Amino acid sequence: MKRQIVTSLYVGLALLGSYPPSASAKYGAAETAVKSALASARDIRFDDEYEMTHDLHGTDPVRNLKRTFICGHVAYKNAEGKGVRARFIYVTDSNDPLLAEYGPLALEKPELDYGILDESNGGRYATAFEFSGWNKTCANAQHPKTFSGVAPKSDN
């Protein structure tokens, strides 16, 4: 009888370990990473968090990789007490080869608003965060692309 109970426990633990992390665990990991990056911030609040999964079929010759991101907004008070609202992108899979190069978190720096001309989107200006991350990774029907980059003075 004891052997059956022990065997059942091992099988149960093995099955639990084979499932992907729950949504709450993914969001919790994303929030922990953002809080760590904002070590000197106060009154940190998260909103509009959502999950985006991109199928990278054909980009890896060995396997079909899906990459899941948690996208969202964080509001906080910086060291000077000024209110800031920023976006973040978090890669959920710790085995993703992308992490070796960039790390799991991309956090917007709203003060970096210099514009990059995005020819593929009507010549609008996007910040570096929007151009290289947000508009490619997090844009969907409920969260449209954004173009908040300020044009260089020579383009005005």
Residue frames as a rotation matrix with the C-alpha (Angstrom) as fourth column:
MET 1
0.567 0.824 0.000 0.00
0.824 -0.567 0.000 0.00
0.000 0.000 -1.000 0.00
LYS 2
0.448 -0.478 -0.755 2.80
0.136 -0.799 0.586 2.43
-0.884 -0.365 -0.293 0.91
ARG 3
-0.601 -0.715 0.358 4.53
0.426 0.093 0.900 1.62
-0.677 0.693 0.249 -2.37
GLN 4
-0.103 0.662 0.743 1.37
0.982 -0.052 0.182 2.54
0.159 0.748 -0.645 -4.32
ILE 5
0.811 0.400 -0.428 1.04
0.505 -0.847 0.166 5.84
-0.296 -0.351 -0.888 -2.47
VAL 6
0.052 -0.886 -0.460 4.70
0.058 -0.457 0.887 6.74
-0.997 -0.073 0.027 -3.03
THR 7
-0.640 -0.254 0.725 4.44
0.680 0.253 0.688 5.75
-0.358 0.934 0.011 -6.71
SER 8
0.337 0.858 0.389 1.28
0.933 -0.360 -0.013 7.86
0.129 0.367 -0.921 -7.09
LEU 9
0.695 -0.136 -0.706 3.02
0.237 -0.883 0.404 10.84
-0.679 -0.448 -0.582 -5.52
TYR 10
-0.402 -0.915 -0.037 6.00
0.180 -0.119 0.976 10.53
-0.898 0.386 0.212 -7.88
VAL 11
-0.441 0.325 0.836 3.71
0.897 0.171 0.407 10.24
-0.010 0.930 -0.367 -10.91
GLY 12
0.653 0.748 -0.119 1.73
0.754 -0.657 0.001 13.27
-0.077 -0.091 -0.993 -9.74
LEU 13
0.387 -0.598 -0.702 4.86
0.057 -0.744 0.666 15.36
-0.920 -0.297 -0.254 -9.26
ALA 14
-0.641 -0.629 0.441 6.18
0.438 0.172 0.882 14.29
-0.630 0.758 0.166 -12.66
LEU 15
-0.042 0.714 0.699 2.93
0.987 -0.079 0.140 15.33
0.156 0.696 -0.701 -14.31
LEU 16
0.787 0.307 -0.535 2.94
0.454 -0.876 0.165 18.69
-0.418 -0.373 -0.828 -12.54
GLY 17
-0.012 -0.907 -0.421 6.48
0.040 -0.421 0.906 19.34
-0.999 -0.006 0.042 -13.72
SER 18
-0.597 -0.241 0.765 5.59
0.696 0.319 0.644 18.59
-0.399 0.917 -0.023 -17.33
TYR 19
0.476 0.820 0.318 2.98
0.879 -0.436 -0.190 21.33
-0.017 0.370 -0.929 -17.65
PRO 20
-0.287 -0.564 0.774 3.98
0.537 -0.764 -0.357 24.83
0.793 0.313 0.523 -18.67
PRO 21
-0.904 -0.087 -0.418 3.97
0.412 -0.438 -0.799 27.49
-0.114 -0.895 0.432 -15.96
SER 22
0.072 0.995 -0.063 0.55
0.968 -0.086 -0.238 28.86
-0.242 -0.044 -0.969 -15.11
ALA 23
0.262 0.115 0.958 -0.49
0.576 -0.815 -0.059 32.29
0.774 0.567 -0.280 -16.27
SER 24
0.978 0.138 0.155 -0.26
-0.035 -0.627 0.778 33.68
0.205 -0.767 -0.608 -12.74
ALA 25
0.501 -0.865 -0.042 3.31
0.552 0.281 0.785 32.37
-0.667 -0.417 0.618 -12.41
LYS 26
-0.083 -0.519 0.851 4.31
0.976 -0.214 -0.035 34.01
0.200 0.828 0.524 -15.71
TYR 27
0.510 0.342 0.789 2.77
0.248 -0.937 0.246 37.34
0.824 0.071 -0.563 -14.72
GLY 28
0.978 -0.173 -0.119 4.34
0.094 -0.147 0.985 37.08
-0.187 -0.974 -0.127 -11.27
ALA 29
0.183 -0.964 0.195 7.78
0.863 0.252 0.439 36.46
-0.472 0.088 0.877 -12.79
ALA 30
0.001 -0.126 0.992 7.33
0.767 -0.636 -0.081 39.46
0.642 0.761 0.096 -15.10
GLU 31
0.804 0.377 0.460 6.30
0.020 -0.790 0.613 41.72
0.594 -0.483 -0.643 -12.22
THR 32
0.783 -0.586 -0.207 9.23
0.381 0.189 0.905 40.53
-0.491 -0.788 0.372 -10.09
ALA 33
-0.060 -0.834 0.549 11.66
0.994 0.001 0.108 41.31
-0.091 0.553 0.829 -12.94
VAL 34
0.220 0.205 0.954 10.20
0.451 -0.888 0.087 44.79
0.865 0.411 -0.288 -13.43
LYS 35
0.983 0.167 0.082 10.31
-0.001 -0.440 0.898 45.55
0.186 -0.882 -0.432 -9.69
SER 36
0.470 -0.880 -0.073 13.92
0.699 0.320 0.639 44.41
-0.539 -0.351 0.765 -9.60
ALA 37
-0.185 -0.516 0.837 14.78
0.924 -0.381 -0.030 46.72
0.334 0.767 0.547 -12.51
LEU 38
0.197 0.352 0.915 13.03
0.040 -0.936 0.351 49.60
0.980 -0.033 -0.198 -10.72
ALA 39
-0.150 -0.336 -0.930 14.88
0.831 0.466 -0.303 49.14
0.535 -0.818 0.210 -7.43
SER 40
-0.914 -0.265 -0.308 14.70
0.395 -0.751 -0.529 52.81
-0.091 -0.606 0.791 -6.44
ALA 41
-0.589 0.762 0.269 11.05
-0.208 -0.464 0.861 53.27
0.781 0.451 0.432 -7.49
ARG 42
-0.907 0.403 0.118 8.10
-0.075 0.120 -0.990 53.57
-0.413 -0.907 -0.079 -5.10
ASP 43
-0.108 0.991 -0.073 4.37
-0.418 -0.112 -0.902 52.85
-0.902 -0.067 0.427 -5.38
ILE 44
-0.890 -0.288 -0.353 4.77
-0.440 0.340 0.831 50.36
-0.120 0.895 -0.430 -8.26
ARG 45
0.024 0.946 0.323 1.47
-0.335 0.312 -0.889 49.39
-0.942 -0.086 0.324 -9.91
PHE 46
-0.937 -0.297 0.184 0.87
0.033 0.450 0.892 47.13
-0.348 0.842 -0.412 -12.91
ASP 47
0.098 0.993 -0.060 -2.00
-0.254 -0.033 -0.967 47.29
-0.962 0.110 0.250 -15.38
ASP 48
0.687 0.345 -0.639 -3.04
-0.681 0.000 -0.732 46.14
-0.252 0.939 0.235 -18.84
GLU 49
-0.461 -0.838 0.291 -0.88
-0.680 0.544 0.491 43.01
-0.570 0.029 -0.821 -18.70
TYR 50
0.741 0.669 -0.062 -1.44
-0.549 0.549 -0.630 40.46
-0.387 0.501 0.774 -21.44
GLU 51
-0.042 -0.714 0.699 0.26
-0.015 0.699 0.714 37.50
-0.999 0.019 -0.040 -23.05
MET 52
0.602 0.119 -0.790 1.47
-0.773 -0.159 -0.614 37.30
-0.198 0.980 -0.004 -26.66
THR 53
0.142 -0.548 0.825 2.74
0.050 0.836 0.546 34.07
-0.989 -0.036 0.146 -28.21
HIS 54
0.362 -0.141 -0.921 4.59
-0.889 -0.350 -0.296 34.20
-0.281 0.926 -0.252 -31.50
ASP 55
0.772 -0.100 0.628 5.12
0.208 0.973 -0.101 31.09
-0.601 0.208 0.772 -33.59
LEU 56
0.195 -0.811 -0.552 8.65
-0.768 -0.476 0.428 31.15
-0.610 0.340 -0.716 -34.96
HIS 57
0.555 0.088 0.827 8.05
0.255 0.929 -0.269 28.12
-0.792 0.360 0.493 -37.21
GLY 58
0.811 -0.275 0.516 10.76
0.551 0.064 -0.832 27.97
0.196 0.959 0.203 -39.83
THR 59
0.715 -0.577 0.395 13.23
-0.527 -0.816 -0.237 30.23
0.459 -0.039 -0.887 -38.04
ASP 60
0.004 -0.693 0.721 14.97
-0.882 0.338 0.330 27.40
-0.472 -0.636 -0.610 -36.19
PRO 61
-0.115 -0.070 -0.991 16.12
-0.825 0.563 0.056 24.41
0.554 0.824 -0.122 -38.26
VAL 62
-0.905 -0.337 -0.259 16.08
-0.142 0.815 -0.562 22.07
0.401 -0.472 -0.785 -35.25
ARG 63
-0.628 0.697 -0.346 12.75
0.735 0.386 -0.558 22.77
-0.256 -0.605 -0.754 -33.57
ASN 64
-0.102 0.692 0.715 9.54
0.476 -0.597 0.645 24.68
0.873 0.406 -0.269 -33.91
LEU 65
-0.762 -0.301 -0.573 9.88
0.647 -0.315 -0.695 27.38
0.029 -0.900 0.434 -31.28
LYS 66
0.375 0.817 0.437 7.06
0.569 -0.576 0.587 29.42
0.732 0.028 -0.681 -29.85
ARG 67
-0.767 -0.637 -0.079 8.03
0.496 -0.509 -0.704 32.49
0.408 -0.579 0.706 -27.91
THR 68
0.357 0.921 -0.156 5.67
0.778 -0.201 0.596 33.84
0.517 -0.334 -0.788 -25.26
PHE 69
-0.754 -0.529 0.391 5.88
0.293 -0.802 -0.521 37.38
0.589 -0.278 0.759 -23.92
ILE 70
0.169 0.734 -0.658 4.10
0.965 -0.258 -0.039 39.21
-0.198 -0.629 -0.752 -21.11
CYS 71
-0.581 -0.243 0.776 3.42
0.486 -0.869 0.092 42.78
0.653 0.430 0.623 -22.21
GLY 72
0.366 0.780 -0.508 2.08
0.907 -0.177 0.382 45.48
0.207 -0.601 -0.772 -19.94
HIS 73
0.202 -0.194 0.960 2.31
-0.024 -0.981 -0.194 48.85
0.979 0.016 -0.203 -18.27
VAL 74
-0.001 -0.241 -0.971 3.88
0.980 0.193 -0.049 49.83
0.199 -0.951 0.236 -14.99
ALA 75
0.484 0.140 0.864 3.28
0.008 -0.988 0.155 53.07
0.875 -0.068 -0.480 -13.10
TYR 76
0.301 -0.468 -0.831 5.63
0.942 0.284 0.181 54.17
0.151 -0.837 0.526 -10.34
LYS 77
0.989 -0.146 0.036 7.25
-0.151 -0.964 0.218 57.13
0.003 -0.221 -0.975 -8.62
ASN 78
0.430 -0.900 -0.075 10.92
0.380 0.256 -0.889 57.57
0.819 0.354 0.452 -9.45
ALA 79
-0.204 -0.636 -0.744 13.65
0.950 0.055 -0.307 58.58
0.237 -0.770 0.593 -6.99
GLU 80
-0.957 -0.143 0.254 12.66
0.117 -0.986 -0.115 62.26
0.267 -0.081 0.960 -7.37
GLY 81
-0.612 0.784 -0.101 9.01
0.197 0.028 -0.980 61.44
-0.766 -0.620 -0.171 -6.57
LYS 82
-0.456 0.422 -0.784 7.82
-0.833 -0.512 0.209 62.09
-0.313 0.748 0.585 -10.14
GLY 83
0.290 0.668 0.686 5.10
-0.233 0.744 -0.626 59.80
-0.928 0.021 0.371 -11.50
VAL 84
-0.591 -0.515 -0.620 6.19
-0.762 0.105 0.639 57.67
-0.264 0.851 -0.455 -14.46
ARG 85
0.548 0.680 0.487 4.23
-0.342 0.713 -0.612 55.29
-0.763 0.169 0.624 -16.69
ALA 86
-0.374 -0.748 -0.549 6.21
-0.891 0.125 0.437 52.86
-0.258 0.652 -0.713 -18.84
ARG 87
0.754 0.550 -0.359 5.71
-0.641 0.736 -0.217 49.68
0.145 0.394 0.907 -20.84
PHE 88
-0.238 -0.840 0.488 7.55
-0.796 0.457 0.398 46.40
-0.557 -0.293 -0.777 -20.45
ILE 89
0.561 0.265 -0.784 8.08
-0.668 0.704 -0.241 43.19
0.488 0.659 0.572 -22.39
TYR 90
-0.068 -0.535 0.842 9.05
-0.870 0.445 0.213 40.00
-0.488 -0.718 -0.496 -20.56
VAL 91
-0.151 -0.067 -0.986 10.11
-0.684 0.727 0.055 36.70
0.713 0.683 -0.156 -22.19
THR 92
0.527 0.538 0.658 8.49
-0.849 0.295 0.438 33.87
0.042 -0.790 0.612 -20.21
ASP 93
0.971 -0.140 -0.192 10.55
0.118 0.986 -0.118 30.83
0.206 0.092 0.974 -21.25
SER 94
0.644 -0.761 0.076 13.85
-0.509 -0.352 0.786 30.67
-0.571 -0.545 -0.614 -19.39
ASN 95
0.056 -0.624 0.780 15.23
0.415 0.725 0.550 28.22
-0.908 0.293 0.300 -21.99
ASP 96
0.916 0.341 0.211 14.66
0.336 -0.365 -0.868 30.65
-0.219 0.866 -0.449 -24.85
PRO 97
0.068 -0.967 0.244 17.93
0.996 0.081 0.047 31.29
-0.066 0.240 0.969 -26.72
LEU 98
0.356 0.134 0.925 16.92
0.381 -0.924 -0.013 34.96
0.853 0.357 -0.380 -27.04
LEU 99
0.994 0.104 -0.038 17.65
0.072 -0.355 0.932 35.38
0.084 -0.929 -0.360 -23.32
ALA 100
0.360 -0.930 -0.070 21.35
0.862 0.304 0.406 34.64
-0.356 -0.206 0.911 -23.74
GLU 101
-0.370 -0.511 0.776 21.69
0.828 -0.560 0.026 37.73
0.422 0.652 0.630 -25.90
TYR 102
-0.349 0.333 0.876 19.20
-0.007 -0.936 0.353 40.21
0.937 0.117 0.329 -24.43
GLY 103
-0.996 0.080 0.040 17.84
-0.037 0.040 -0.999 38.97
-0.082 -0.996 -0.036 -21.09
PRO 104
-0.565 0.823 0.062 14.19
0.825 0.563 0.038 38.38
-0.003 0.073 -0.997 -20.22
LEU 105
0.304 0.729 -0.614 13.07
0.756 -0.576 -0.310 41.99
-0.580 -0.370 -0.726 -19.67
ALA 106
-0.616 -0.336 0.713 12.79
0.657 -0.719 0.228 45.05
0.436 0.608 0.663 -21.88
LEU 107
0.121 0.599 -0.792 11.65
0.885 -0.427 -0.187 48.09
-0.450 -0.678 -0.581 -19.91
GLU 108
0.381 0.127 0.916 10.75
0.711 -0.673 -0.203 51.35
0.591 0.728 -0.347 -21.62
LYS 109
-0.453 -0.487 -0.747 12.61
0.776 -0.627 -0.063 54.50
-0.438 -0.608 0.662 -20.64
PRO 110
0.512 0.825 0.238 10.01
0.830 -0.405 -0.383 57.23
-0.220 0.394 -0.893 -21.40
GLU 111
0.507 -0.374 -0.777 12.67
-0.079 -0.917 0.390 59.96
-0.859 -0.137 -0.494 -21.29
LEU 112
-0.685 -0.718 0.126 14.29
0.021 0.154 0.988 58.43
-0.729 0.679 -0.091 -24.40
ASP 113
0.318 0.943 0.097 11.81
0.270 0.008 -0.963 59.82
-0.909 0.332 -0.252 -26.90
TYR 114
-0.420 -0.537 -0.732 14.13
-0.597 -0.444 0.668 60.44
-0.684 0.717 -0.135 -29.85
GLY 115
0.569 0.822 0.011 12.32
-0.491 0.350 -0.798 59.32
-0.660 0.448 0.603 -33.01
ILE 116
-0.698 -0.610 0.375 13.31
-0.038 0.554 0.831 56.58
-0.715 0.566 -0.410 -35.43
LEU 117
-0.241 0.607 -0.757 11.65
-0.939 -0.343 0.024 56.96
-0.245 0.717 0.653 -38.81
ASP 118
-0.443 0.200 0.874 9.52
0.031 0.978 -0.208 53.87
-0.896 -0.065 -0.439 -39.44
GLU 119
-0.741 0.061 -0.669 9.14
-0.651 -0.311 0.693 53.76
-0.165 0.949 0.270 -43.22
SER 120
-0.886 0.382 -0.265 7.06
0.230 0.855 0.465 50.58
0.404 0.351 -0.845 -43.09
ASN 121
-0.200 0.841 -0.503 4.39
0.957 0.057 -0.285 52.40
-0.211 -0.538 -0.816 -41.06
GLY 122
0.645 0.588 0.489 3.78
0.727 -0.668 -0.156 55.53
0.235 0.456 -0.858 -43.09
GLY 123
-0.143 -0.812 0.566 6.98
0.451 -0.562 -0.694 57.29
0.881 0.156 0.446 -42.14
ARG 124
0.815 0.428 0.390 5.91
-0.166 -0.474 0.865 57.89
0.555 -0.770 -0.315 -38.54
TYR 125
-0.234 -0.932 0.278 8.44
-0.546 -0.111 -0.831 58.27
0.805 -0.346 -0.482 -35.73
ALA 126
0.810 0.392 -0.436 8.75
0.088 0.654 0.751 55.58
0.580 -0.647 0.495 -33.06
THR 127
0.482 -0.682 0.551 10.96
-0.857 -0.235 0.458 55.46
-0.183 -0.693 -0.698 -30.01
ALA 128
-0.496 -0.735 -0.461 13.66
-0.771 0.618 -0.156 52.79
0.400 0.278 -0.874 -29.95
PHE 129
-0.764 0.275 0.584 11.49
-0.287 0.666 -0.689 50.76
-0.578 -0.694 -0.429 -27.56
GLU 130
0.318 0.945 -0.078 8.51
-0.441 0.074 -0.895 50.95
-0.839 0.319 0.440 -29.92
PHE 131
0.360 -0.217 -0.907 10.53
-0.932 -0.034 -0.361 50.36
0.048 0.976 -0.215 -33.07
SER 132
-0.477 -0.712 -0.515 12.54
-0.678 0.671 -0.300 47.36
0.559 0.206 -0.803 -31.91
GLY 133
-0.999 0.019 -0.028 10.20
0.032 0.744 -0.667 45.79
0.008 -0.667 -0.745 -29.39
TRP 134
-0.549 0.836 -0.015 6.70
-0.149 -0.116 -0.982 46.98
-0.823 -0.537 0.188 -28.58
ASN 135
0.095 0.655 -0.750 5.32
-0.878 -0.299 -0.373 47.39
-0.468 0.694 0.547 -32.10
LYS 136
-0.338 -0.287 -0.896 6.77
-0.743 0.666 0.067 44.05
0.578 0.688 -0.439 -33.22
THR 137
-0.909 -0.177 -0.378 6.05
0.061 0.839 -0.541 41.99
0.413 -0.515 -0.751 -30.12
CYS 138
-0.801 0.526 -0.286 3.04
0.375 0.068 -0.925 43.41
-0.467 -0.848 -0.252 -28.28
ALA 139
-0.637 0.593 -0.493 0.84
-0.714 -0.694 0.087 45.05
-0.290 0.408 0.866 -30.92
ASN 140
-0.825 0.500 0.264 -2.49
0.552 0.813 0.187 43.33
-0.121 0.300 -0.946 -31.59
ALA 141
-0.252 0.808 0.533 -6.12
0.582 -0.314 0.750 44.28
0.773 0.499 -0.391 -32.23
GLN 142
0.721 0.558 -0.411 -6.63
0.644 -0.320 0.695 45.51
0.256 -0.765 -0.590 -28.65
HIS 143
0.467 -0.672 -0.575 -3.18
0.264 -0.514 0.816 47.10
-0.844 -0.533 -0.063 -28.39
PRO 144
0.934 -0.048 0.353 -2.34
0.343 -0.150 -0.927 48.97
0.097 0.988 -0.124 -31.61
LYS 145
-0.029 -0.990 0.137 1.16
0.954 -0.069 -0.293 50.04
0.300 0.122 0.946 -32.61
THR 146
0.795 0.206 -0.571 2.31
0.430 -0.854 0.291 53.33
-0.428 -0.477 -0.768 -31.10
PHE 147
0.113 -0.725 0.680 4.50
0.852 -0.281 -0.442 56.07
0.512 0.629 0.585 -32.57
SER 148
0.906 0.270 -0.327 5.46
0.418 -0.695 0.585 58.45
-0.069 -0.667 -0.742 -29.76
GLY 149
-0.050 -0.998 -0.027 8.96
0.936 -0.056 0.347 59.23
-0.348 -0.008 0.938 -31.00
VAL 150
0.632 0.147 -0.761 9.84
0.044 -0.987 -0.155 62.88
-0.774 0.065 -0.630 -31.46
ALA 151
0.821 -0.310 0.479 11.23
0.531 0.109 -0.840 63.72
0.208 0.945 0.254 -34.89
PRO 152
-0.161 -0.939 -0.304 14.82
0.934 -0.245 0.260 64.97
-0.319 -0.242 0.916 -35.00
LYS 153
0.147 0.206 -0.967 15.05
0.161 -0.970 -0.182 68.78
-0.976 -0.129 -0.176 -35.26
SER 154
-0.752 -0.520 -0.406 16.46
-0.294 -0.286 0.912 68.54
-0.590 0.805 0.062 -38.78
ASP 155
-0.809 0.501 0.307 13.24
0.579 0.594 0.558 66.80
0.097 0.629 -0.771 -39.94
ASN 156
-0.110 0.828 -0.550 10.84
0.697 -0.330 -0.637 69.46
-0.709 -0.453 -0.541 -38.66
